[in-house]
Structures are given as C-alpha cells and as structure tokens.
Amino acid sequence: MTVLIKRANLPAAKSDGARVLIDRLWPRGQSKEKLHLTVWLRDIAPSTELRKWFGHDPAKWEEFRKRYRAELDANPDAVAELRGIVGGHATTTLVFMAHDEQHCNAVVLKEYLGAPTPRKRAKA
C-alpha cells in the first residue's frame, strides 16, 4: 500500500491509483473529468475554522498538525472510509489544492495514515 500526495492542478496519471480529493472545497477551475477522482471525501478535510485559522502560515504548522490530528481522531467514520480506500488499492493519491506542498493537510493526513491503528488493551 502506497500513499502519494499530488496537487489537483497536476495531470492525473495511471500510477496515481485511486485518487481521493481531500479538500472541503472543490478546486477552483478543475472539472470532474480533469481530476479523474475515485472519490471526494470532504469530511476528511480540516474544519473550516481550522483551515481559516491556519491560512497556510508555516509559523503555525506544528500547531495545525496537532489540531488537525485531533480532528481526525474525533472523526473515525471519515478516517475509516479513507483507510478502506487505501487498503483496497496498491496506490492511493491524496489530491489537494494548496500551493504549499510541505505545509498542507495532505502531508498531515499521509502521516496520520502511516500511524498504526490504536489497539484496545486486553483486560487483565
């Protein structure tokens, strides 16, 4: 299982595998046909409040990562849906529109997916 990230304005490729749009807003100027999406998961995106607070300010990056991960922890249905897609494809590409490819929700989400799933402790 490979997870890639790719800006929405870059051409789709066969090597992208399943293409999942992970932004709450539709990418301006992009058509459905051009994006070649498998699915659009709006609910996996950061909340509007968090997105506006962050404003892609690199100085807020570490706090954004922390807050977005907390939102993901509180949104198990959307995370499970994405994990199901990732688990069902050899390659999944997280499609996003942010200009800063190093400080965006796709980077945090890719890290989050790489984290082991929490396991329940066995009762003694």
Phi and psi in radians as a Rosetta constraint file:
Dihedral C 1 N 2 CA 2 C 2 CIRCULARHARMONIC -2.095 0.35
Dihedral N 2 CA 2 C 2 N 3 CIRCULARHARMONIC 2.342 0.35
Dihedral C 2 N 3 CA 3 C 3 CIRCULARHARMONIC -2.029 0.35
Dihedral N 3 CA 3 C 3 N 4 CIRCULARHARMONIC 2.157 0.35
Dihedral C 3 N 4 CA 4 C 4 CIRCULARHARMONIC -1.989 0.35
Dihedral N 4 CA 4 C 4 N 5 CIRCULARHARMONIC 2.832 0.35
Dihedral C 4 N 5 CA 5 C 5 CIRCULARHARMONIC -2.176 0.35
Dihedral N 5 CA 5 C 5 N 6 CIRCULARHARMONIC 2.544 0.35
Dihedral C 5 N 6 CA 6 C 6 CIRCULARHARMONIC -2.717 0.35
Dihedral N 6 CA 6 C 6 N 7 CIRCULARHARMONIC 2.365 0.35
Dihedral C 6 N 7 CA 7 C 7 CIRCULARHARMONIC -1.158 0.35
Dihedral N 7 CA 7 C 7 N 8 CIRCULARHARMONIC 2.536 0.35
Dihedral C 7 N 8 CA 8 C 8 CIRCULARHARMONIC -1.141 0.35
Dihedral N 8 CA 8 C 8 N 9 CIRCULARHARMONIC -0.428 0.35
Dihedral C 8 N 9 CA 9 C 9 CIRCULARHARMONIC -1.478 0.35
Dihedral N 9 CA 9 C 9 N 10 CIRCULARHARMONIC -0.026 0.35
Dihedral C 9 N 10 CA 10 C 10 CIRCULARHARMONIC -1.544 0.35
Dihedral N 10 CA 10 C 10 N 11 CIRCULARHARMONIC 2.557 0.35
Dihedral C 10 N 11 CA 11 C 11 CIRCULARHARMONIC -1.100 0.35
Dihedral N 11 CA 11 C 11 N 12 CIRCULARHARMONIC 2.486 0.35
Dihedral C 11 N 12 CA 12 C 12 CIRCULARHARMONIC -1.198 0.35
Dihedral N 12 CA 12 C 12 N 13 CIRCULARHARMONIC 2.607 0.35
Dihedral C 12 N 13 CA 13 C 13 CIRCULARHARMONIC -2.362 0.35
Dihedral N 13 CA 13 C 13 N 14 CIRCULARHARMONIC 2.681 0.35
Dihedral C 13 N 14 CA 14 C 14 CIRCULARHARMONIC -1.007 0.35
Dihedral N 14 CA 14 C 14 N 15 CIRCULARHARMONIC -0.589 0.35
Dihedral C 14 N 15 CA 15 C 15 CIRCULARHARMONIC -1.204 0.35
Dihedral N 15 CA 15 C 15 N 16 CIRCULARHARMONIC -0.158 0.35
Dihedral C 15 N 16 CA 16 C 16 CIRCULARHARMONIC -1.233 0.35
Dihedral N 16 CA 16 C 16 N 17 CIRCULARHARMONIC -0.391 0.35
Dihedral C 16 N 17 CA 17 C 17 CIRCULARHARMONIC 1.153 0.35
Dihedral N 17 CA 17 C 17 N 18 CIRCULARHARMONIC -2.400 0.35
Dihedral C 17 N 18 CA 18 C 18 CIRCULARHARMONIC -1.236 0.35
Dihedral N 18 CA 18 C 18 N 19 CIRCULARHARMONIC 2.301 0.35
Dihedral C 18 N 19 CA 19 C 19 CIRCULARHARMONIC -1.928 0.35
Dihedral N 19 CA 19 C 19 N 20 CIRCULARHARMONIC 2.099 0.35
Dihedral C 19 N 20 CA 20 C 20 CIRCULARHARMONIC -2.096 0.35
Dihedral N 20 CA 20 C 20 N 21 CIRCULARHARMONIC 2.023 0.35
Dihedral C 20 N 21 CA 21 C 21 CIRCULARHARMONIC -1.342 0.35
Dihedral N 21 CA 21 C 21 N 22 CIRCULARHARMONIC 2.166 0.35
Dihedral C 21 N 22 CA 22 C 22 CIRCULARHARMONIC -1.997 0.35
Dihedral N 22 CA 22 C 22 N 23 CIRCULARHARMONIC 0.333 0.35
Dihedral C 22 N 23 CA 23 C 23 CIRCULARHARMONIC -1.758 0.35
Dihedral N 23 CA 23 C 23 N 24 CIRCULARHARMONIC 2.602 0.35
Dihedral C 23 N 24 CA 24 C 24 CIRCULARHARMONIC -1.265 0.35
Dihedral N 24 CA 24 C 24 N 25 CIRCULARHARMONIC -0.547 0.35
Dihedral C 24 N 25 CA 25 C 25 CIRCULARHARMONIC -1.827 0.35
Dihedral N 25 CA 25 C 25 N 26 CIRCULARHARMONIC 2.539 0.35
Dihedral C 25 N 26 CA 26 C 26 CIRCULARHARMONIC -1.191 0.35
Dihedral N 26 CA 26 C 26 N 27 CIRCULARHARMONIC 2.369 0.35
Dihedral C 26 N 27 CA 27 C 27 CIRCULARHARMONIC -1.090 0.35
Dihedral N 27 CA 27 C 27 N 28 CIRCULARHARMONIC 2.147 0.35
Dihedral C 27 N 28 CA 28 C 28 CIRCULARHARMONIC -1.000 0.35
Dihedral N 28 CA 28 C 28 N 29 CIRCULARHARMONIC 2.337 0.35
Dihedral C 28 N 29 CA 29 C 29 CIRCULARHARMONIC 1.379 0.35
Dihedral N 29 CA 29 C 29 N 30 CIRCULARHARMONIC 0.114 0.35
Dihedral C 29 N 30 CA 30 C 30 CIRCULARHARMONIC -1.912 0.35
Dihedral N 30 CA 30 C 30 N 31 CIRCULARHARMONIC 2.354 0.35
Dihedral C 30 N 31 CA 31 C 31 CIRCULARHARMONIC -1.680 0.35
Dihedral N 31 CA 31 C 31 N 32 CIRCULARHARMONIC 2.816 0.35
Dihedral C 31 N 32 CA 32 C 32 CIRCULARHARMONIC -1.003 0.35
Dihedral N 32 CA 32 C 32 N 33 CIRCULARHARMONIC -0.761 0.35
Dihedral C 32 N 33 CA 33 C 33 CIRCULARHARMONIC -1.103 0.35
Dihedral N 33 CA 33 C 33 N 34 CIRCULARHARMONIC -0.705 0.35
Dihedral C 33 N 34 CA 34 C 34 CIRCULARHARMONIC -1.219 0.35
Dihedral N 34 CA 34 C 34 N 35 CIRCULARHARMONIC -0.601 0.35
Dihedral C 34 N 35 CA 35 C 35 CIRCULARHARMONIC -1.367 0.35
Dihedral N 35 CA 35 C 35 N 36 CIRCULARHARMONIC -0.451 0.35
Dihedral C 35 N 36 CA 36 C 36 CIRCULARHARMONIC 0.892 0.35
Dihedral N 36 CA 36 C 36 N 37 CIRCULARHARMONIC 0.895 0.35
Dihedral C 36 N 37 CA 37 C 37 CIRCULARHARMONIC -1.421 0.35
Dihedral N 37 CA 37 C 37 N 38 CIRCULARHARMONIC 2.549 0.35
Dihedral C 37 N 38 CA 38 C 38 CIRCULARHARMONIC -1.413 0.35
Dihedral N 38 CA 38 C 38 N 39 CIRCULARHARMONIC -0.731 0.35
Dihedral C 38 N 39 CA 39 C 39 CIRCULARHARMONIC -2.823 0.35
Dihedral N 39 CA 39 C 39 N 40 CIRCULARHARMONIC 2.698 0.35
Dihedral C 39 N 40 CA 40 C 40 CIRCULARHARMONIC -1.963 0.35
Dihedral N 40 CA 40 C 40 N 41 CIRCULARHARMONIC 1.984 0.35
Dihedral C 40 N 41 CA 41 C 41 CIRCULARHARMONIC -1.825 0.35
Dihedral N 41 CA 41 C 41 N 42 CIRCULARHARMONIC 1.428 0.35
Dihedral C 41 N 42 CA 42 C 42 CIRCULARHARMONIC -1.026 0.35
Dihedral N 42 CA 42 C 42 N 43 CIRCULARHARMONIC -0.664 0.35
Dihedral C 42 N 43 CA 43 C 43 CIRCULARHARMONIC -1.238 0.35
Dihedral N 43 CA 43 C 43 N 44 CIRCULARHARMONIC -0.205 0.35
Dihedral C 43 N 44 CA 44 C 44 CIRCULARHARMONIC -1.505 0.35
Dihedral N 44 CA 44 C 44 N 45 CIRCULARHARMONIC -0.231 0.35
Dihedral C 44 N 45 CA 45 C 45 CIRCULARHARMONIC -1.266 0.35
Dihedral N 45 CA 45 C 45 N 46 CIRCULARHARMONIC 2.755 0.35
Dihedral C 45 N 46 CA 46 C 46 CIRCULARHARMONIC -1.049 0.35
Dihedral N 46 CA 46 C 46 N 47 CIRCULARHARMONIC 2.650 0.35
Dihedral C 46 N 47 CA 47 C 47 CIRCULARHARMONIC -1.049 0.35
Dihedral N 47 CA 47 C 47 N 48 CIRCULARHARMONIC 2.752 0.35
Dihedral C 47 N 48 CA 48 C 48 CIRCULARHARMONIC -1.013 0.35
Dihedral N 48 CA 48 C 48 N 49 CIRCULARHARMONIC -0.726 0.35
Dihedral C 48 N 49 CA 49 C 49 CIRCULARHARMONIC -1.071 0.35
Dihedral N 49 CA 49 C 49 N 50 CIRCULARHARMONIC -0.784 0.35
Dihedral C 49 N 50 CA 50 C 50 CIRCULARHARMONIC -1.175 0.35
Dihedral N 50 CA 50 C 50 N 51 CIRCULARHARMONIC -0.733 0.35
Dihedral C 50 N 51 CA 51 C 51 CIRCULARHARMONIC -1.055 0.35
Dihedral N 51 CA 51 C 51 N 52 CIRCULARHARMONIC -0.796 0.35
Dihedral C 51 N 52 CA 52 C 52 CIRCULARHARMONIC -1.172 0.35
Dihedral N 52 CA 52 C 52 N 53 CIRCULARHARMONIC -0.706 0.35
Dihedral C 52 N 53 CA 53 C 53 CIRCULARHARMONIC -1.061 0.35
Dihedral N 53 CA 53 C 53 N 54 CIRCULARHARMONIC -0.798 0.35
Dihedral C 53 N 54 CA 54 C 54 CIRCULARHARMONIC -1.161 0.35
Dihedral N 54 CA 54 C 54 N 55 CIRCULARHARMONIC -0.872 0.35
Dihedral C 54 N 55 CA 55 C 55 CIRCULARHARMONIC 0.963 0.35
Dihedral N 55 CA 55 C 55 N 56 CIRCULARHARMONIC 0.417 0.35
Dihedral C 55 N 56 CA 56 C 56 CIRCULARHARMONIC 0.989 0.35
Dihedral N 56 CA 56 C 56 N 57 CIRCULARHARMONIC 0.613 0.35
Dihedral C 56 N 57 CA 57 C 57 CIRCULARHARMONIC -1.521 0.35
Dihedral N 57 CA 57 C 57 N 58 CIRCULARHARMONIC 1.947 0.35
Dihedral C 57 N 58 CA 58 C 58 CIRCULARHARMONIC -0.972 0.35
Dihedral N 58 CA 58 C 58 N 59 CIRCULARHARMONIC -0.447 0.35
Dihedral C 58 N 59 CA 59 C 59 CIRCULARHARMONIC -1.175 0.35
Dihedral N 59 CA 59 C 59 N 60 CIRCULARHARMONIC -0.393 0.35
Dihedral C 59 N 60 CA 60 C 60 CIRCULARHARMONIC -1.722 0.35
Dihedral N 60 CA 60 C 60 N 61 CIRCULARHARMONIC 0.095 0.35
Dihedral C 60 N 61 CA 61 C 61 CIRCULARHARMONIC -0.977 0.35
Dihedral N 61 CA 61 C 61 N 62 CIRCULARHARMONIC -0.907 0.35
Dihedral C 61 N 62 CA 62 C 62 CIRCULARHARMONIC -1.091 0.35
Dihedral N 62 CA 62 C 62 N 63 CIRCULARHARMONIC -0.717 0.35
Dihedral C 62 N 63 CA 63 C 63 CIRCULARHARMONIC -1.189 0.35
Dihedral N 63 CA 63 C 63 N 64 CIRCULARHARMONIC -0.654 0.35
Dihedral C 63 N 64 CA 64 C 64 CIRCULARHARMONIC -1.053 0.35
Dihedral N 64 CA 64 C 64 N 65 CIRCULARHARMONIC -0.817 0.35
Dihedral C 64 N 65 CA 65 C 65 CIRCULARHARMONIC -0.983 0.35
Dihedral N 65 CA 65 C 65 N 66 CIRCULARHARMONIC -0.804 0.35
Dihedral C 65 N 66 CA 66 C 66 CIRCULARHARMONIC -1.085 0.35
Dihedral N 66 CA 66 C 66 N 67 CIRCULARHARMONIC -0.829 0.35
Dihedral C 66 N 67 CA 67 C 67 CIRCULARHARMONIC -1.186 0.35
Dihedral N 67 CA 67 C 67 N 68 CIRCULARHARMONIC -0.684 0.35
Dihedral C 67 N 68 CA 68 C 68 CIRCULARHARMONIC -1.188 0.35
Dihedral N 68 CA 68 C 68 N 69 CIRCULARHARMONIC -0.710 0.35
Dihedral C 68 N 69 CA 69 C 69 CIRCULARHARMONIC -1.068 0.35
Dihedral N 69 CA 69 C 69 N 70 CIRCULARHARMONIC -0.655 0.35
Dihedral C 69 N 70 CA 70 C 70 CIRCULARHARMONIC -1.135 0.35
Dihedral N 70 CA 70 C 70 N 71 CIRCULARHARMONIC -0.696 0.35
Dihedral C 70 N 71 CA 71 C 71 CIRCULARHARMONIC -1.105 0.35
Dihedral N 71 CA 71 C 71 N 72 CIRCULARHARMONIC -0.698 0.35
Dihedral C 71 N 72 CA 72 C 72 CIRCULARHARMONIC -1.126 0.35
Dihedral N 72 CA 72 C 72 N 73 CIRCULARHARMONIC -0.726 0.35
Dihedral C 72 N 73 CA 73 C 73 CIRCULARHARMONIC -1.044 0.35
Dihedral N 73 CA 73 C 73 N 74 CIRCULARHARMONIC -0.583 0.35
Dihedral C 73 N 74 CA 74 C 74 CIRCULARHARMONIC -1.507 0.35
Dihedral N 74 CA 74 C 74 N 75 CIRCULARHARMONIC 0.049 0.35
Dihedral C 74 N 75 CA 75 C 75 CIRCULARHARMONIC -2.233 0.35
Dihedral N 75 CA 75 C 75 N 76 CIRCULARHARMONIC 1.051 0.35
Dihedral C 75 N 76 CA 76 C 76 CIRCULARHARMONIC -1.106 0.35
Dihedral N 76 CA 76 C 76 N 77 CIRCULARHARMONIC -0.507 0.35
Dihedral C 76 N 77 CA 77 C 77 CIRCULARHARMONIC -1.159 0.35
Dihedral N 77 CA 77 C 77 N 78 CIRCULARHARMONIC -0.804 0.35
Dihedral C 77 N 78 CA 78 C 78 CIRCULARHARMONIC -1.152 0.35
Dihedral N 78 CA 78 C 78 N 79 CIRCULARHARMONIC -0.695 0.35
Dihedral C 78 N 79 CA 79 C 79 CIRCULARHARMONIC -1.132 0.35
Dihedral N 79 CA 79 C 79 N 80 CIRCULARHARMONIC -0.744 0.35
Dihedral C 79 N 80 CA 80 C 80 CIRCULARHARMONIC -1.105 0.35
Dihedral N 80 CA 80 C 80 N 81 CIRCULARHARMONIC -0.692 0.35
Dihedral C 80 N 81 CA 81 C 81 CIRCULARHARMONIC -1.081 0.35
Dihedral N 81 CA 81 C 81 N 82 CIRCULARHARMONIC -0.790 0.35
Dihedral C 81 N 82 CA 82 C 82 CIRCULARHARMONIC -1.159 0.35
Dihedral N 82 CA 82 C 82 N 83 CIRCULARHARMONIC -0.741 0.35
Dihedral C 82 N 83 CA 83 C 83 CIRCULARHARMONIC -1.047 0.35
Dihedral N 83 CA 83 C 83 N 84 CIRCULARHARMONIC -0.635 0.35
Dihedral C 83 N 84 CA 84 C 84 CIRCULARHARMONIC -1.112 0.35
Dihedral N 84 CA 84 C 84 N 85 CIRCULARHARMONIC -0.712 0.35
Dihedral C 84 N 85 CA 85 C 85 CIRCULARHARMONIC -1.149 0.35
Dihedral N 85 CA 85 C 85 N 86 CIRCULARHARMONIC -0.831 0.35
Dihedral C 85 N 86 CA 86 C 86 CIRCULARHARMONIC -1.064 0.35
Dihedral N 86 CA 86 C 86 N 87 CIRCULARHARMONIC -0.747 0.35
Dihedral C 86 N 87 CA 87 C 87 CIRCULARHARMONIC -1.182 0.35
Dihedral N 87 CA 87 C 87 N 88 CIRCULARHARMONIC -0.388 0.35
Dihedral C 87 N 88 CA 88 C 88 CIRCULARHARMONIC -1.627 0.35
Dihedral N 88 CA 88 C 88 N 89 CIRCULARHARMONIC 0.020 0.35
Dihedral C 88 N 89 CA 89 C 89 CIRCULARHARMONIC -2.349 0.35
Dihedral N 89 CA 89 C 89 N 90 CIRCULARHARMONIC 2.524 0.35
Dihedral C 89 N 90 CA 90 C 90 CIRCULARHARMONIC -1.111 0.35
Dihedral N 90 CA 90 C 90 N 91 CIRCULARHARMONIC -0.652 0.35
Dihedral C 90 N 91 CA 91 C 91 CIRCULARHARMONIC -2.351 0.35
Dihedral N 91 CA 91 C 91 N 92 CIRCULARHARMONIC 2.385 0.35
Dihedral C 91 N 92 CA 92 C 92 CIRCULARHARMONIC -2.259 0.35
Dihedral N 92 CA 92 C 92 N 93 CIRCULARHARMONIC 2.315 0.35
Dihedral C 92 N 93 CA 93 C 93 CIRCULARHARMONIC -1.937 0.35
Dihedral N 93 CA 93 C 93 N 94 CIRCULARHARMONIC 2.175 0.35
Dihedral C 93 N 94 CA 94 C 94 CIRCULARHARMONIC -1.496 0.35
Dihedral N 94 CA 94 C 94 N 95 CIRCULARHARMONIC 2.034 0.35
Dihedral C 94 N 95 CA 95 C 95 CIRCULARHARMONIC -1.734 0.35
Dihedral N 95 CA 95 C 95 N 96 CIRCULARHARMONIC 2.302 0.35
Dihedral C 95 N 96 CA 96 C 96 CIRCULARHARMONIC -2.515 0.35
Dihedral N 96 CA 96 C 96 N 97 CIRCULARHARMONIC 2.938 0.35
Dihedral C 96 N 97 CA 97 C 97 CIRCULARHARMONIC -1.972 0.35
Dihedral N 97 CA 97 C 97 N 98 CIRCULARHARMONIC -0.215 0.35
Dihedral C 97 N 98 CA 98 C 98 CIRCULARHARMONIC -0.930 0.35
Dihedral N 98 CA 98 C 98 N 99 CIRCULARHARMONIC 2.536 0.35
Dihedral C 98 N 99 CA 99 C 99 CIRCULARHARMONIC -1.338 0.35
Dihedral N 99 CA 99 C 99 N 100 CIRCULARHARMONIC -0.620 0.35
Dihedral C 99 N 100 CA 100 C 100 CIRCULARHARMONIC -1.491 0.35
Dihedral N 100 CA 100 C 100 N 101 CIRCULARHARMONIC 1.833 0.35
Dihedral C 100 N 101 CA 101 C 101 CIRCULARHARMONIC -1.352 0.35
Dihedral N 101 CA 101 C 101 N 102 CIRCULARHARMONIC -0.167 0.35
Dihedral C 101 N 102 CA 102 C 102 CIRCULARHARMONIC -1.749 0.35
Dihedral N 102 CA 102 C 102 N 103 CIRCULARHARMONIC -0.363 0.35
Dihedral C 102 N 103 CA 103 C 103 CIRCULARHARMONIC -2.202 0.35
Dihedral N 103 CA 103 C 103 N 104 CIRCULARHARMONIC 1.247 0.35
Dihedral C 103 N 104 CA 104 C 104 CIRCULARHARMONIC -2.579 0.35
Dihedral N 104 CA 104 C 104 N 105 CIRCULARHARMONIC 2.925 0.35
Dihedral C 104 N 105 CA 105 C 105 CIRCULARHARMONIC -1.061 0.35
Dihedral N 105 CA 105 C 105 N 106 CIRCULARHARMONIC -0.506 0.35
Dihedral C 105 N 106 CA 106 C 106 CIRCULARHARMONIC -1.095 0.35
Dihedral N 106 CA 106 C 106 N 107 CIRCULARHARMONIC -0.665 0.35
Dihedral C 106 N 107 CA 107 C 107 CIRCULARHARMONIC -1.132 0.35
Dihedral N 107 CA 107 C 107 N 108 CIRCULARHARMONIC -0.807 0.35
Dihedral C 107 N 108 CA 108 C 108 CIRCULARHARMONIC -1.124 0.35
Dihedral N 108 CA 108 C 108 N 109 CIRCULARHARMONIC -0.755 0.35
Dihedral C 108 N 109 CA 109 C 109 CIRCULARHARMONIC -1.126 0.35
Dihedral N 109 CA 109 C 109 N 110 CIRCULARHARMONIC -0.715 0.35
Dihedral C 109 N 110 CA 110 C 110 CIRCULARHARMONIC -1.091 0.35
Dihedral N 110 CA 110 C 110 N 111 CIRCULARHARMONIC -0.752 0.35
Dihedral C 110 N 111 CA 111 C 111 CIRCULARHARMONIC -1.069 0.35
Dihedral N 111 CA 111 C 111 N 112 CIRCULARHARMONIC -0.777 0.35
Dihedral C 111 N 112 CA 112 C 112 CIRCULARHARMONIC -1.053 0.35
Dihedral N 112 CA 112 C 112 N 113 CIRCULARHARMONIC -0.748 0.35
Dihedral C 112 N 113 CA 113 C 113 CIRCULARHARMONIC -1.156 0.35
Dihedral N 113 CA 113 C 113 N 114 CIRCULARHARMONIC -0.476 0.35
Dihedral C 113 N 114 CA 114 C 114 CIRCULARHARMONIC -1.359 0.35
Dihedral N 114 CA 114 C 114 N 115 CIRCULARHARMONIC -0.274 0.35
Dihedral C 114 N 115 CA 115 C 115 CIRCULARHARMONIC -1.280 0.35
Dihedral N 115 CA 115 C 115 N 116 CIRCULARHARMONIC 2.484 0.35
Dihedral C 115 N 116 CA 116 C 116 CIRCULARHARMONIC -1.109 0.35
Dihedral N 116 CA 116 C 116 N 117 CIRCULARHARMONIC 2.552 0.35
Dihedral C 116 N 117 CA 117 C 117 CIRCULARHARMONIC -1.208 0.35
Dihedral N 117 CA 117 C 117 N 118 CIRCULARHARMONIC 2.273 0.35
Dihedral C 117 N 118 CA 118 C 118 CIRCULARHARMONIC -1.022 0.35
Dihedral N 118 CA 118 C 118 N 119 CIRCULARHARMONIC 2.418 0.35
Dihedral C 118 N 119 CA 119 C 119 CIRCULARHARMONIC -1.903 0.35
Dihedral N 119 CA 119 C 119 N 120 CIRCULARHARMONIC 2.525 0.35
Dihedral C 119 N 120 CA 120 C 120 CIRCULARHARMONIC -1.298 0.35
Dihedral N 120 CA 120 C 120 N 121 CIRCULARHARMONIC 2.452 0.35
Dihedral C 120 N 121 CA 121 C 121 CIRCULARHARMONIC -1.343 0.35
Dihedral N 121 CA 121 C 121 N 122 CIRCULARHARMONIC 2.440 0.35
Dihedral C 121 N 122 CA 122 C 122 CIRCULARHARMONIC -1.279 0.35
Dihedral N 122 CA 122 C 122 N 123 CIRCULARHARMONIC 2.434 0.35
Dihedral C 122 N 123 CA 123 C 123 CIRCULARHARMONIC -1.335 0.35
Dihedral N 123 CA 123 C 123 N 124 CIRCULARHARMONIC 2.431 0.35
